[in-house]
Amino acid sequence: MSFHRHAAPVDKKFFTTGTLILTALMLSGLGVGLYRMIFGLAAATNLNNQYPMGLWIGVDVATGVALAAGGFTSSALAYVFQREHFHALVRPALLTAVLGYTFVAIGLLFDLGRWYNVWHPMLPSMWQGNSVLFEVGICVMCYLTVLYIEFIPIVCERFIGKVNLPGKLRRFNYGIDMLLRFLDHVLGKIMFVFILAGIMLSCLHQSSLGTLMLIAPYKMHPLYASQLSPVFFLASAMAVGLAMVIFESMLASRSFDRKPEMYMLAPLARIMPYLLGIYIAVKLGDMVYRGTHVFLMDGTAPSLMFWVEFGALTVIPFFMFMSSEIRNSPRGLLLAATMYIAGVLLNRCTVFFIAYKPLYADKVYVPALSEFALTIGLVCTIAFVYRAVVTFFPVLPRHET
Amino acid sequence: MKKNDRRTFLKQVGVIAGLAACGKASTACAAVRKPDEADQYGVLVDTTRCVGCRRCERACNAINTDLPRRSDEFYRDSTVFDHRRSMDDKAYTVVNRYRSSKDPAKPVFAKFQCMHCRKPACVSACIVGALTRDAAGAVVYDPWKCIGCRYCMIACPFQVPGYEYTNALTPQVRKCHFCNQARLSKGLPPACVEACPMEVMTFGSRSDLLDMARLRRSAHPGRYVPRIYGENEVGGTAWLYLSSIPFDEIDFPRLGYHPIPGYTEPIQHAIFKWFLPPLCIYAALGGIWWYKAKHKKAQQKVIDI
């Protein structure tokens, strides 16, 4: 794909105060991860028989998958719908998706009781087509593979003609270079197969994540027990994927002392009102149809969360994205994107453990500090690796000075 | 016809034997007819007979040797009734005590364990098929397949499965397995049923037990609330309950008749019907791409000229 010849590695110092803070938080997360692996889930989490899923599923997995949706939405825009002015956003979004999904898988390992069996869903003898979770698992595994394939051209671009292994490994230089050239050539021709597959797989598992909690109809708060939940999840994932692209581009510009890429981000933000509008309309329509609006004022945590995550952090950003003034101001756009990202984060947490009310809970589940530490550690690792990759590989748009 | 006759006859024998058991405690189970595919084993629990001796709990612990060992003193301790207990990784069955709204002087005891649903939510939920429902009607767990995601615990409408959170390396989902290997597969009643001195539980084929429950209700008007819990709840359960007070008051969840997998499986099966919907998405996206690319080329040509 020749669109990306204008991408280049970032020419900035890697270690700054920011990266050192990230490193400290990563180490504390690593500590908790090791602690959990050695002493078990009971020691590291507040999970119990009433609340079997908690922060790690709600944030590390469900929110992680949603926030990584920028990978498929941006490639759908740039390739399928041929919006060429978004091409420069595809690579950063792809990197976000690669890292996001990789760390979803890593985060999941800490939550799974028998993490060493994580590959079991791949065995045909254990396929379980009735299980929503099985579909999510298989789609995420396939999509992760597709994402790595989509990333290969970036590696090729970085190393073709520059393979320079030291010492005795030198003899492999020529072979590796030929392999990279071959991959670049072949993938350049058939990449559309993978791009389309990536979009399809994303639509499937993003929506099915919303089906997951429908298996507990008697335990979910009525506001969050709609059969349309898969539609909500897909629509909100598409919207938050774009919000993440905006958010990350802004942060990268700020971190690397560049001007915000408003010439791309403002047109991108114009799509947001459509996606959010559909999401809000379907969600409100469903609420009226099912008559669940009577639960809006019942004073429970889920209904309060509904006001926060939907009322404040989805509807308000929707109106913010509607205003061309806000869309064209870096500060306003960043604020709107951040608000909606927080909204989706809270939405996923609400669905997975706040709106989930077990039969015999004596006390409400509140995540342990160690659970927060691991989650924060994982997020920091993503940011750290992102910075490392963009300083080494041609991902971000070339910076003219 | 003949087969039908035999069936009705056997049913009557079962019911008569059951009625005999009602009168005086003689055998542990009704005349056990081997159930066919549509009609599997079940247990009828008559909570009006339970005195809270916890021998069922002790028998369960005795037969499940992989559970933590507990002393006889533990099972004689009646202070455990001061708090409501749930099944967990240390006990597949628990007895709880409730104040009776009918007769405050006489508490009601209720034994809990896996209900062995006929359309189990946990089996539908399990990502690797570690939970299955066997031919006899027991819902059983295979730890070697399990990945430990605990989605079954989310799915269970009775909040039955417990998890070994303290086990760092090989934690298991723990729940009653209807003594399927040691006893049920040989046509024997589960250990708890056999241990009960009060004939609270009757083991047999599920349809016979339903007949028996209805007969008991008509034989003792006013003794039971009309509902047989488990007859239709979430599509029916193998374990059936009779109670003198409403089931809400002894902590049984209020559930509809629709099987739980019916909430998710139709969505899943619609999305993957002959794999057609995913292929349609793929083809539609490809079509748009191809059309847009062609359209754009044509435009450029015009500009070039």
Interface residues (C-beta under 8 A of the other chain):
Chain A: M37 I38 F39 G40 L41 A42 A43 T45 L47 N48 N49 Q50 P52 M53 A76 Y79 V80 F81 Q82 D111 L112 G113 R114 W115 N117 V118 H120 P121 M126 W127 Q128 G129 N130 S131 V132 L133 F134 E135 G137 F192 L196 A197 I199 M200 C203 L204 S207 S208 T211 L212 M213 L214 I215 A216 P217 Y218 K219 Q227 P230 Y356 P358 L359 Y360
Chain B: R84 S86 D88 D89 A121 V123 S124 A125 C126 I127 V128 G129 P143 K145 C146 I147 G148 C149 R150 Y151 M153 I154 A155 P157 F158 Q159 P161 G162 Y163 E164 Y165 T166 N167 A168 L169 T170 P171 Q172 D251 P253 L255 I260 P261 Y263 T264 E265 I267 Q268 I271 F272 P278 I281 Y282 L285 G286 I288 W289 K292 A293 K296
